[in-house]
Amino acid sequence: MKSSKKRIKFLDKYLTVWIFIAIIIGISIGYFIPSSSTFINSFSSGTTNIPLAIGLILMMYPPLTKIDFSKITLIFEKPKLLASSFVITWIIGPFLMFLLATFFLRDYPEYMTGLIIIGIAPCIAMVIVWNESAEGNRELTAGLIGINSLIQVFFFSLYAYFYLEVMLPLFGIKGLALNITIAQIATTVGIYLGIPFAFAVLSRYSIQRFMGKKWFDQKFVPFVSPITLLALLFTIVIMFSLKGEMIVDLPMDVVRVAIPLVIFFTIMFLLMFLVSKKIGADYRDSVALSFTAAGNNFELAIAVSIGVFGINSGQAFAGVIGPLVEVPALILLVNVAFWLKRKLY
């Protein structure tokens, strides 16, 4: 690899390691300090754990600050790419994850619904890392994640309700007694995505106005970026500390959730890449489209799962396993992208 090639930053590169460490710390706290769960739950208001809610909001804020929403219009200059991205990311992708979840996890309904929630949340954060690593089109990526962010803000609750309350019964999966409403999901999305979205837009335009775009990009964004990882690890420690005495089956649970996720990443990436090539996209555009389609917004999925189903739920557990699987899988897909470049371009 050329020395000038973009490399994954240290924190992002070893994200899987940090997640494993956080899991071990969380399990150790829960196992050796049984009273820790009572202490953690004491900071709750209704079904909301206050410190965890703050952590989840902080987790969403940095990726949203990186989005230059003024660049969203760039994607409209390439209507074929936009149409292909929308169909594969927002129609095929969620349905594919739905099929994988119901096939592999039918006997584990909480993990199944958790995986479905993951499938309706396209990536808006780590896709930047994968795109840079594979030398994709940065401006196109900004436009795509901007559009995906807006769609998630306004339509995620409808998607979640449709797949969990309409599609599951249609596929003969009944008796889950989810009893969730669009209002519940919309409220959760409003808190965990709407609040950081509003602060991200406000901070971007106010800071750029007073300090300049260069200072914002070179000083502010690098300063807040590590908050996402720290908040994610904090969430993992809290969640696993509540399950410290119930983790005997953890290895098999990880495998159960990992298998459909790996299949999803692979199919989505290759499908989007080949479709991009077919409609005339160059390599850089194909990379941007493919990683945007393959990745998932696990921050939002975790937040919604906790907000709707609770911190101790299997849905939240599945969300936490997501980035553990995504990081090594998409690092491998970076190498696949370069292989496809040699073969197809």
Sequence and secondary structure as in RCSB ss.txt:
>XXXX:A:sequence
MKSSKKRIKFLDKYLTVWIFIAIIIGISIGYFIPSSSTFINSFSSGTTNIPLAIGLILMMYPPLTKIDFSKITLI
FEKPKLLASSFVITWIIGPFLMFLLATFFLRDYPEYMTGLIIIGIAPCIAMVIVWNESAEGNRELTAGLIGINSL
IQVFFFSLYAYFYLEVMLPLFGIKGLALNITIAQIATTVGIYLGIPFAFAVLSRYSIQRFMGKKWFDQKFVPFVS
PITLLALLFTIVIMFSLKGEMIVDLPMDVVRVAIPLVIFFTIMFLLMFLVSKKIGADYRDSVALSFTAAGNNFEL
AIAVSIGVFGINSGQAFAGVIGPLVEVPALILLVNVAFWLKRKLY
>XXXX:A:secstr
  TTS    HHHHTHHHHHHHHHHHHHHHHHH TTHHHHHHTTEETTEEHHHHHHHHHHHHHHHHT  GGGGGGG
GG HHHHHHHHIIIIIIHHHHHHHHHHHHSTT HHHHHHHHHHHTSB SSTHHHHHHHTT  HHHHHHHHHHHHH
HHHHHHHHHHHIIIIIIHHHTT         HHHHHHHHIIIIIHHHHHHHHHHHHHHHHH HHHIIIIIHHHHT
HHHHHHHHHHHHHHHHTTGGG TTHHHHHHHHHHHHHHHHHHHHHHHHHHHHHTT  HHHHHHHHHHHH B HHH
HHHHHHHHH TTSHHHHHHHHHHHHHHHHHHHHHHHHHHHHHHH 
